């Protein structure tokens, strides 16, 4: 599919992604990709800032060496390590509240009804 084409199977609905201080690594890159591409509003707290991929090299004497083998960058080449992702809308949610703390204006003031999805026949 060319960049100019649209996929009609992708619904054109508001998308909000909740993040908090424990959102890390690939989840941060996913959030940043949605943010960088203008596809979603990121709501919540600044994320953790885990932008490194590391491996442990065991040494002969029994000690170990942690080696950074890669870094995560966003689609717009932002470095997230020790910085995290700043949400578009800052809110602090209690776990029990989750989506109830998302400002309704992000959805055009509407609440979408839950939809039951039946898998299989």
Backbone as a ProteinNet text record, in pm:
[ID]
protein_1_A
[PRIMARY]
XXXXXXXXXXXXXXXXXXXXXXXXXXXXXXXXXXXXXXXXXXXXXXXXXXXXXXXXXXXXXXXXXXXXXXXXXXXXXXXXXXXXXXXXXXXXXXXXXXXXXXXXXXXXXXXXXXXXXXXXX
[TERTIARY]
84.6	0	89.7	62.8	138	97.3	186.1	157.4	32.8	4.4	-109.5	-242	-235.9	-357.1	-403	-530.7	-582.8	-635.8	-631.6	-685.2	-820.2	-926	-1060.6	-1094.1	-1011.5	-1037.7	-990.1	-914.6	-869.3	-970.8	-1041.7	-1145.1	-1084.6	-1151.8	-1107.9	-1178.1	-1128.5	-1184.4	-1073.2	-1108.6	-1006.1	-935.6	-806.4	-727.7	-651.9	-667	-599.1	-520.8	-396	-311.5	-273.7	-305.9	-272.4	-131.7	-51.4	84.5	104.6	202.6	237.9	387.6	433.3	575.7	637.9	556.9	607.8	606	557.4	558.4	703.2	757.9	900.7	930.2	1051.8	1109	1021.3	987.6	912.2	776.4	716	587.4	603.5	717.7	744.8	763	832.7	853.6	720.5	634.2	500.6	422.6	422.9	353.2	409.7	541	605.2	573.3	564.6	531.6	391.6	296.8	161.2	160.1	237.2	245	314.9	430.6	507.3	429.6	344.7	267.4	129.5	100.9	-26.4	-146.1	-125.1	-234.5	-309.8	-244.3	-309.8	-270.5	-357.1	-325.8	-266.4	-151.4	-89	-132.7	-191.6	-251	-190.4	-156.8	-107.9	10.2	110	230.4	350.1	457.8	581.9	623.7	667.9	704.6	843.2	879.9	999.4	1131.2	1146.7	1272.3	1372.4	1323.9	1413	1436.1	1543.8	1571.2	1691.4	1735.1	1851.3	1813.7	1880.5	1870.7	2004.7	2001.3	2125.5	2131.1	2252.2	2274.8	2379.4	2378.6	2475.2	2578.2	2704.1	2814.6	2877	2868.8	2928.1	3077.7	3155	3301	3350.1	3471.5	3525.1	3536.7	3558	3573.7	3440.4	3329.1	3198	3128.5	3199.6	3137.5	3065.8	3003.3	2929.9	2947.9	2928.6	2940.4	2811.2	2746.5	2625.7	2669	2628.9	2670.2	2546.4	2550.2	2442.7	2464.6	2364.1	2378	2294.3	2200.2	2116.7	2046.6	1996.7	1915.2	1783.4	1677.7	1548.3	1541.7	1490.4	1462.8	1321.7	1258.7	1123.3	1129.4	1015.4	1015.5	1071.6	1058.4	1115.2	1254.7	1317.8	1455.9	1475.7	1370.1	1384.7	1447	1539.7	1600.2	1514.3	1470.8	1385.2	1460.8	1586.5	1659.1	1678.2	1637.6	1642	1559.8	1477.7	1392.6	1245.8	1213.3	1075.6	997.7	870.3	778.8	688.8	679.8	587.7	448.9	349.2	213.6	160.9	68.3	2.2	-90	-149.8	-239.7	-193.8	-154.2	-106.5	-223.4	-238.3	-333	-267.7	-306.5	-258.2	-378.5	-378.8	-492	-458.7	-558.1	-545.3	-574.7	-512.2	-530.7	-678.3	-755.8	-897.6	-978.1	-926.5	-1000	-972.7	-855.8	-804.5	-868.4	-950.7	-1002.2	-1100.2	-1151.3	-1245.4	-1178.9	-1046.7	-978.8	-937	-966.3	-931.4	-1030.2	-980.9	-1071.8	-1160.8	-1290.7	-1385.5	-1362.3	-1303.6	-1283.4	-1190.8	-1110.9	-1026.1	-1108.6	-1231.8	-1322.3	-1434.8	-1412.8	-1517.1	-1633.3	-1605.9	-1708.7	-1801	-1770	-1858.1	-1796.6	-1882.4	-1840.8	-1881.9	-1787.8	-1819.7	-1869.6	-1972.5	-2028.7	-1936.8	-1925.1	-1848.9	-1916.2	-1835.2	-1886.5	-1844.9	-1940.3	-1909.7	-1859.4	-1744.3	-1687.3	-1690.6	-1757	-1765.4	-1666.1	-1579.9	-1479.2	-1523.6	-1511.9	-1553.5	-1696.4	-1742.7	-1880.8	-1967.3
-116.4	0	123.3	216.9	342.3	431.2	526.1	620	703.6	724.1	805.8	730.8	597.7	517.3	508.2	481.6	461.3	319.9	265.3	132.9	151.9	121.4	143.5	50.9	-51.6	-140.9	-81.8	27.9	95	203.6	187.8	286.9	422.8	527.2	663.4	710.2	662.6	697.8	755.2	835.9	888.1	773.7	787.1	685.3	753.2	698.8	750.8	636.3	662.1	561.5	610	529.5	564.1	516.6	606	571.5	622.1	562.5	612.8	597.7	621	619.5	481.6	376.8	240.5	194.5	277.2	243.2	254.2	143.2	140.9	63.3	86	10.9	18.2	-98.6	-103.3	-35.8	-40.9	27	177.7	230.9	374.1	406.9	320.2	343.5	337	243.7	234.1	362.4	409.6	533.8	650.5	657.6	766.7	759.6	637.8	622.7	676.2	643.4	696.2	848	899.4	1043.3	1113.9	1062.9	1124.8	1129.9	1030	1023	1085.9	1147.6	1216.3	1122.9	995.7	899.2	889.1	922.9	907.8	1020.2	1045.4	1134.2	1046.6	1085.2	1012.2	1081	1004.3	1058.6	988.4	1066.4	1007.3	1081.4	1004.7	1058.7	1038.8	1110.5	1089	943.1	881.8	740.3	721	597.1	558.5	607.8	597.6	639.6	527.3	408.8	293.1	283.9	344.7	349.5	269.1	175.5	93.6	-53.5	-123.7	-269.1	-320.9	-403.3	-449.1	-600.7	-652.3	-794.4	-812.8	-929.3	-957.8	-1055.5	-1017.2	-1104.8	-1163.7	-1294.7	-1362.3	-1377.6	-1345.2	-1354.2	-1482.2	-1523.8	-1650.1	-1652.8	-1539	-1536.4	-1536.1	-1548.7	-1552.9	-1417.9	-1311.8	-1179	-1161.4	-1050.3	-1024.3	-879.7	-856.7	-723.8	-693.8	-582.8	-541.9	-456.6	-499.6	-431.5	-375.9	-247.2	-186.2	-221.3	-285.7	-330.4	-248.2	-169.9	-87.1	19.1	120.1	221.7	233.9	264	289.5	435.7	460.9	597.4	599.1	713.3	725.6	747.1	738.9	764.2	901.6	999.1	1132	1146.6	1031.8	1024.5	1084.9	1085.7	1132.5	1021.9	1058.6	965.5	964.8	845.7	839.2	797.6	756.1	702.7	808.9	775.1	860.8	988.6	993.5	1109.8	1068.8	960.2	914.4	992.8	965.1	1032	1123.4	1247.3	1341.6	1320.5	1300.1	1282.6	1413.9	1400.9	1519.2	1581.9	1495.7	1540.6	1473.7	1555.1	1500.5	1477.2	1352.1	1316.5	1206.6	1198.3	1092.3	1007.4	884.4	794.9	692.9	660	546.4	421.6	312	189.1	153.6	167	130.8	223.4	342.4	438.8	421	376.8	364.9	464.3	420	509.9	614.3	600.8	699.7	835.6	840	967.3	1035.8	974	1033.7	1144.9	1265	1376.6	1346.3	1368.8	1337.3	1417.7	1537.2	1616.7	1546.5	1449.5	1373.4	1285	1257.9	1177.2	1261.9	1389.7	1477.7	1487.7	1460.8	1468.4	1348.3	1245.1	1128.6	1009.8	929.9	802.7	694.8	613.6	506	386	322.1	206.2	86.5	1.4	-120.9	-209.2	-279.6	-367.3	-508.9	-599.6	-741.2	-797.5	-860.2	-922.3	-1072	-1141.1	-1287.3	-1345.7	-1431.8	-1494.6	-1636.3	-1673	-1807	-1807.8	-1925.7	-1936	-2019
0	0	0	-88.9	-93.7	22.5	56.2	164.6	133.9	4.7	-34.9	-22.2	-26	-17	127.5	144.6	279.3	289.4	407.5	433.3	499.6	427.1	479.4	595.5	618.4	730.7	862.2	856.6	978	1011.5	1121.9	1155	1189.4	1145.2	1173.9	1301.6	1416	1545.3	1631.8	1729.7	1820.3	1892.2	1908.1	1977.6	2091	2210.2	2328.2	2389.6	2422.7	2485.7	2624.7	2725.8	2863.5	2895.6	2954.5	2996.9	3139.3	3206.9	3338.9	3359.2	3480.3	3510	3494.2	3483.8	3465.5	3320	3229.5	3086.8	3039.2	2987.1	2954.6	2827	2776.9	2664.3	2539.9	2484.5	2358.9	2371.3	2490.4	2510.1	2492.7	2534.2	2515.5	2367.9	2296.3	2153.3	2079.4	2118.5	2059	2084.7	2208	2241.9	2161.5	2152.2	2077.6	1929.1	1873.8	1732.1	1704.2	1792.1	1775.7	1789.4	1885.1	1908.3	1791	1750	1641.2	1510.2	1488.2	1364.3	1376	1490.9	1508.4	1509.8	1541.2	1537.8	1669.6	1780.6	1910.4	2003.5	2098.6	2209.4	2319.7	2370.4	2479.8	2608.8	2699.1	2820.7	2940.7	3043	3167.5	3222.9	3264.5	3326.9	3234.8	3263.7	3189.7	3205.6	3095.3	3100.3	3162.3	3181.6	3257.2	3198	3066.9	3003.9	2985.5	2954.2	2930.2	2781.3	2735.9	2593.1	2550.1	2632.5	2598.3	2589.3	2499.4	2492	2540.8	2644.2	2705.2	2711.9	2715.4	2732.9	2841.8	2902.2	3008.3	2954.8	2964.2	2923.9	3049.5	3064.5	3180.6	3157	3259.6	3250.2	3319	3285	3336.7	3488.4	3548.6	3694.3	3768.7	3696.4	3758.3	3763	3735.8	3732	3597.7	3581.8	3458.2	3416.6	3289.7	3232.2	3157.2	3189.4	3118.3	3001	2880.3	2758	2687.7	2655	2577.7	2431.6	2370.9	2232	2134.3	2186	2099	2182.4	2114.1	2180.3	2104.8	2179.8	2118.7	2078.6	1958.4	1913.4	1857	1863.7	1811.1	1660.1	1590.9	1446.8	1408.1	1498.4	1471.7	1532.3	1561.7	1609.5	1748.4	1829.5	1967.5	2050.9	2135	2229.2	2354.9	2398.8	2516.9	2641.9	2628.2	2743	2851.5	2970.9	3089.7	3074.2	2969.9	2944.9	2949.9	2879.8	2870.1	2766.8	2761.1	2668.9	2751.4	2708.9	2773.5	2714.7	2797.9	2743.6	2685.7	2593	2537.5	2641.5	2722.8	2828.9	2957.3	3055.6	3182.3	3277.9	3319.4	3424.1	3507.1	3629.8	3716.7	3754.1	3709.7	3731.2	3838.1	3918.2	4007.5	3924.9	3959.8	3883	3868.6	3972.8	3968.3	3876.9	3846.9	3764.4	3615.8	3578.9	3443.5	3347.2	3253.7	3150.9	3201.1	3321.8	3374.1	3393.5	3400.5	3422.8	3292.5	3178.1	3048.9	3017.3	2988.6	2957.7	2836.4	2851.6	2744.1	2617.4	2626.9	2505.9	2406.3	2453.7	2362.1	2269.7	2308.3	2226.9	2170.1	2159.1	2109.2	2206.8	2336.5	2438.6	2442.9	2363.2	2355.2	2429.6	2482.6	2540.3	2440.4	2401.7	2309.2	2387.2	2335.6	2402.5	2382.1	2484.4	2466.4	2361.9	2288	2183.3	2216.5	2215.3	2235.7	2103.7	2110	1991	2012.2	1919.6	1926.8	1828.8	1880.7	1797.1	1766.7	1642.2	1601.5	1552	1517.9	1467.2	1557.3
[MASK]
+++++++++++++++++++++++++++++++++++++++++++++++++++++++++++++++++++++++++++++++++++++++++++++++++++++++++++++++++++++++++

